[in-house]
């Protein structure tokens, strides 16, 4: 039985902890805040509840596998899962609207043809077929296996089978999502639909590789799911599974250093409640939630060897502003769970990726779960509006009025999805990347995007390091950000510790 110290109680960390405990190891999780879940948080006030992190669950199979591998009780015995249908409603700049059925290619094609005109649905359907080929080519090496030293195979030939496009007497193939939108989808609304998936994951459609086509494909193929009571309920279920498997949690414990002995990790030092005094705990292996924390806890040491994928400053990635709206008046029958209101100025909106400032008219995601657990009664409604924005490293969200001014623009945009929205607001809570940084420790409150093939810059550092016994887990490590990816990260780290460096992923 090995002693495992886990730094942080995020979703990936808890997924690794539960698997390791079942394998017979003694696992202690040190979390500097007073709760678990990382970015999967809930804000509550006056009988209203709001998910301030992810609002829906993609790829629930990742979490079903965790519960299957760590005990007899399946995931559905711990939380209530329902498919969201339609998976999303879209309001485009020209006023066109479309609702997309959940996990139905034929239904999506028909809906797009009806809303956008004949042929639009077929172009999107053909794109999904190419996206599936990309998924099949990259799924295992990118998501189900550790990032090996020959990772450069993922940054070689573009796995997306782009359609040849003649331009200026030259034949070209799309290399980015923006080029797919312009050359293959050939409709600004379809291009906005594609770009919206990238923005939702914190990616710039203008630079995101064509392989990012897997993101809308994942939603199409595996559906969009909701957890009754909010996604925070999934975090609770994972935490309780850890506790039942005898994982120990120490909250309010700030890890201040990683101990080494004879060239390998030997434990951690931590301070309780931010006190100056430190307490040492021995460990045979240490797992940290991200390479950023590793570097901070290993002054003067480089955890990754030459030629490895190495971290880029977190502040270069965007963050999110979340506006929680407590509304008077009940949710109308048939309202979509999720509506994306697309920006009328997509080019200006992408300035957020160049630190030019916040978008004047942002794309916003409006989540309206039909969940009695999140409202005081049927005469009220809980709504969450989210936008991708520069992190606190690129924009001063703490400046007087900055957060509220941008929230005003977000709510104005959301009113295109919910007419009369502003008149219904009882109160609101605005959460910026400053809150994210406080809760997760990510520099500037940045949100990690998922790893993508065919572009070196979109891979995340490996789960194993050059220091024996030291591992990284979570969104800033392989295979990157997102709720499903966090669960995969936990499985990879547990496999590397239990089976050793020859671990090749689950079959």
N, C-alpha and C positions, 0 to 999 in steps of 0.2 A: 504494500500500500504506500503510494507516494503522497507527499504533502504538497498540495497545489495552492498557491496564492493567486487570487484573481483581483486585479486592480480595476474597480468600476463595476457597477451592476446594470450595465446596458443590456439590450436584448441579446446581442451576440455573446457577451460575457456569460449571461445566465444560461444560454443554450449550451455553451461549452461546459459550464459548471455542472449542470444536471447530467450530462452524458458522462463526465468524468467521475461523478459520485456513484453512478450506477456501475461503472467499471471497477469500483472498489477503492477509489482514492479519497483521501480526506481533503475536502475543498473548503477554503475560507475566502469569502468575497469581502474586500475592503472598499466601501463606497463613501466618498467624501460628503455627499449630501445626505438627507434624511430619508430618502426613498429610492426605489428601484425603477428600472425602465429606460434610463437615459433620456432620449428625446421623446419617448412615448409617454406623454404626460396628460393630465386632465386638469382643467380649471373649473372650480365649482363656486357658485354664489347664488343665494336666494332661491335654491331649488333648481337652478339651471346647471347643466354640465356640458363641457366642451372638450373635444379632443384637440390638443394644441400641437400634436405631432401628426403622424399619418392618420388619414380619415377613413381609408378603406384598406383592405387586406388583399394583396396580390399573391398568387402562388401559395395558397393555404397548405399545399402538400408538404412544404418545408416544415411547418409547425406540426402538422399531423405526424410526420416522421419522428420529430423530437419526442412527442408524447408516446408514440408507439415504442420507441427505443428506450424510453426511460420508465416504463411502467405499463400496467394493464389498462389504465383508464385512458381512452382515446380523447383527442382534443374536443370532440363534440360533447363529451360528458362534462367538460369543464367550462365551455363557453358556448353561446348560441351563435351559429354561423348561418347567414343567409346570403344568397346571391342578390346583388344589386341589379335591378332591371327597371329602366334601361341602365346600362353601365355608365352612361354619361349623356348629358344633353349639352349641345354646343350652340352658342349664340355668336354669330360672326359679325364682322365689322359692318357689312351691308344690311344687317338685320335678318339675314337668313338664319333659320333655326333647324336643328336636326337632333333627334334622340336616337342613340345607337343601342340596339338590343345587346344583351349580355351574351358573350361567347357564341355568337351565331354569325358566321361569315355571310350566309345567304341573306339573313335579316339585315345586316349592316349594308350590304350592297343595295338591297331594295330601298332602304331608308335614305341612303345618300342619293340614289337616282331620283327618288321622289322629291327630295328637298333641293338638290343642287342641279338637277337636270340629267337627262339620259346620258349614260357613259361615265358619269362621275363615280358611281358605285363600282362599276367594273374596273376602273383604273385603281381605285383603292383596294378592291379585292385582289387584283393582280399584284399589287404591291405587297399585300399580306402573304401571298404565295412565295414571293422572293424573300420576304422577311422570315418565313418559316425555314427556308433553306439556310439562311444565315444562322438561325437558332440551332438547327441540326448540326451545322459545322462547328459552332463555338460553344454549345452548351456544356459539354463535358470538360474540355480543357479550361474553360473560363470560369465555370461555376462549381463544378463538382470535384475538381482536383486541386491540390496545392499548386502554388505558382513556382514552378521548378526553374533551375538555372537557365534552361533553354527557353525561357519565357518569350524570347524574341520571335518565336513562331507565331505568337499572337499579334505581333506588330508587322507582319510580313504582308502577304497577299490579302487584299480586301476580300472578306468573306461574303459581302453582299453582292449578288449577281446583277449588277446594274445593267439597265437597258442601254445599248449604244445610242448616242445622241449626236446628231450632226449640228455643228455650230461653227460658223465662219470657216467653212470648207474643211473643217476638222471633225473627226469622230471622237467624241469624248464620252466618258462614263462618270456617273455621279459618284463623288467621293465623300460628300457630306449630306446631312439631312436636308439642308437648304437646297442643294442641287437636286436631290430626289424630288422635292416639292416642285421645283421650277421645271425640271426636264421630264419627269415621269408622271407626276400627278396633274400638272398643267391646269391648275385651278387655284387661285389664291386662298380659297376657303379650305380646300384639301391640304394645301401647304400649311395653313394655320393649324389645322387639325393635327398634322404631323409635328409641327413645331411645338404645339402645346404639350405633347408627351415629353419632349426634351426639356422644356422649361420646368415641368413638374418635377423632374429629377435634378434640376439645377444645371442643365447643360445648354450651351449656346448652339442653336441649330446651325449657325453659320460655320462652326468649327467641329461640331460633333461628327464623328465618322459615320459613313453610311451604315456601318454595322449596328448603330443605335436603332436601326429598324426593329431590333428584337424587343424594344420597349413597348411599342403599341402591339406587337405580336403577342407578347406575354399576356396582355390584358385581353386580347381577342381569344387566345387559345385556352387560357385557364380561368377566365372570368374575373370579375371584381366582386369581392365579398365584404360583408359588414359583420362586425362582432357586436352582439347585443350588449347595450350598456356603453358602447364605445370601444375603440381599439385599446384603450387603457386596460380593459378587462383581459385582453390577451397577455399583457405584461403581468397582471395579477396572477393569472393562471400559471404562467411560466415560473414566477417567483414561488408560488405555493408548491409547484412540482419540485423545485430545488429544495425547499424546506423539508418536504416529505422524504426526499432522498438524502437528508442529513447534511445538506450544504449549510455552512454557517455564514451568516451575514453580520458584518460589523459596520453599522452606519455611523456617519459623522467622523469617519476615519480618513484623514488625508495622508496618502502614502507619499513620503518625502524622499525615498531612495530605494534602490534595488541593491541588495547585498550580493557580493561575489566572493567565491573562494575556489582556489585552484583552477581558475579559468572558466568556471561555470556559475550560474546563479545559485545563491545559498539562502535567499529569503528577501524580506522587505522590511523597511523601517516606516513607521506610521505615527502620526500625531492625532490624538483624540480631540475632537472639537476645536481643531485649529490651534491647540496649545503648542507652546514652544518645545516641550519635552517630547522625545521620540521613544517609541516602543518597537523592539525588533521581534520579528516572527520568522522562524526558519521555514524554508520551503525547498522542495526538490525541483519544482518548476514554478515559473511566474508567468502569468498572462496579463498583459496590459491592453486596455482598450484603445489601441492605435499607436502608430510609430511616434507620434508627437509626444505622447506621454513617456514613451521609452527614452527618447533623447533627453527629456527634462530630468529623468530619474537616473540617467547615466552620464553625468557631466564629463566631458572629455572623451567619451566613448562613442564609437560609431557602430550601431547594432547591425548594419547591413554591409555586406562585403562589396568589393568592386564588381561592376557589371550588373548589380541588382537594380530592380525598380526602386527608386528612392523617393521619399516624400517631397512634395512641393509645399510651400507655405500655405496653410489652411486659409489664410485670409484672401487668397486669390480666387477662392470658390465663393459663390453667392450664398446668401442666407434666405430667410423667409420672414415676412411679416404676417402675423395671424391676428385677425380681428374677430373676437367672440361677441356675438350680438344676442342680447336677450330681447325677444320681441313680444309685444302684446298681439293677441290674435293667433288663432290656431293655424296649423299647416293645412293648406288646401288639399283636398283629395287628388291623388294622381300626380302630385309634385315630384319632380325628379330628385333623387338623393343627391346627385352631383351635377352641377352645371358649370361649364367652362365658358366664361365670357371673354372672347378674344379681343386683343387690343386693336384699335383702328389704325395704329401706327407701329407695325411690327418692327420696322427698322430702328426707330428711335428707342423702342423698348429694349433692344439688345445692347444699348449703351451700358447697361448695368454690368456687362461682362468686361467692360474696359474702364471701369471705375469712373465713368463720366457723370454718375449721379443716378438718382432713382427715376424710373420711367414716369412720364407725365400721365400717360393713360395705360396702365398696366393690364396684362392678362390676369384675370382673377379666377380662382376656383371657389365655387359656392357649394358648401356641403349642408344639406338639410335632412339629416337622418330622421326617419319616422320612428322615433324611439321614446316611449313614455318615460324611460329612466333618465332622460336628459332634459326634462322640462317639468315645471312644478304641477302643471295640469294641462288639459286639452285646450285651454284658452290662451296658451302661450306657446312659443316656439324657440328652439335653440338653433342658431345658424353660425357657421364658421366660414369666414372669407379669408383666403390665403393668396399671397403673391410672392413670386421670386424676386429678390432684391439684392443689392450689394451687401456683403457682410459688414460688420462693425469695423473691420479693418480697412474698408474702403469708403465708408460713409458714417458720419457722426449721428447715430441714432439717438444719442443722449442729448443732443442739442435741443434747447427749448422749442417746443412746438413741432419738431421734425416728425416724430412718430404720428401725432394726431393729424397733421396736414396730409401725410400720405394715406393714413387710414380713411380720411374723408374722401380721397380720390378712389380708394378701393371700394368703399360703400357706394359711391356714385356709380361706379362701373357695375357693381353687383345688382344695382336696381334694374338693370336691363334684364336680369334673370328673375328678379322678385319685384314686380311693380309695387310702388308705394312703400318700399322697404324703409326708407328713412323716417317716415311718419310712424312706423311701428316700433322704433327702437326705444326700449325702456332705459337701457344702459349698455355700455360696451366696455370690453377689456382689450387693449392693444398690446400685443407681444411682439417684440422685435428681436433681431439677432443678439442684442444685449442679454435678453432672457435666455436665449439658447446657449450663449457662452457660459452664463452662470450655472445652468442646469447640467450641461454636458461637458464643459471644459474645453470645447472646440474653440480654437483661436478665432476671435471675431464673430463667434456664433455661426460659422460657416457650416453648410450641410453637405456631406460627401455624396457625390454622384456615383453610380455603379461603374464597375470596370467594364470596358468595352474592348473588343478585339480590333486589330488593325491600326491602332494609334497608341504609341508608347505613352503619351501623356495621359491616357485615360485608364491605364492600369494602376492598381493600388499595390503598395509594398507587400511582400509575402508574409504569411503567418509565422513562419520560422525565421530565426535570425542567426547571425554569426556566433552568438553567445549561446552555448549549450544550455538548454533548459529555459530559454527565454522566448516567448511567443507573443504575437499581436493578434487581436481579434476585433471585430466590429467594422463599421463603415469606412474607416480610414485605412483598413487593411484589405487584403484580397478576400472576397471578390467585390468589395466596394459597398456603397451606400444603398439603402432601401431596406424595408422590413424583411423581405424574403432573403436578400443577400446577407443580412446580419445573421439569420438562422443558419445559412450555409457556412458562414465564417466560423460559427461556433462548432459545427460538425467537423470542419477541416482541422481546427486546432485540437479538438478532442481526439481525432484520429491520429494526428501527428504525435501526440503524447502517449496514447495507448499502444499504437502499433509501431511507432518509431519513424525515422526519416524515410523509410521505404513505403510509407503509406501512400496509396494512389487514389484514395477516394472510395466512396461506397459504390457498390455495383448493383 
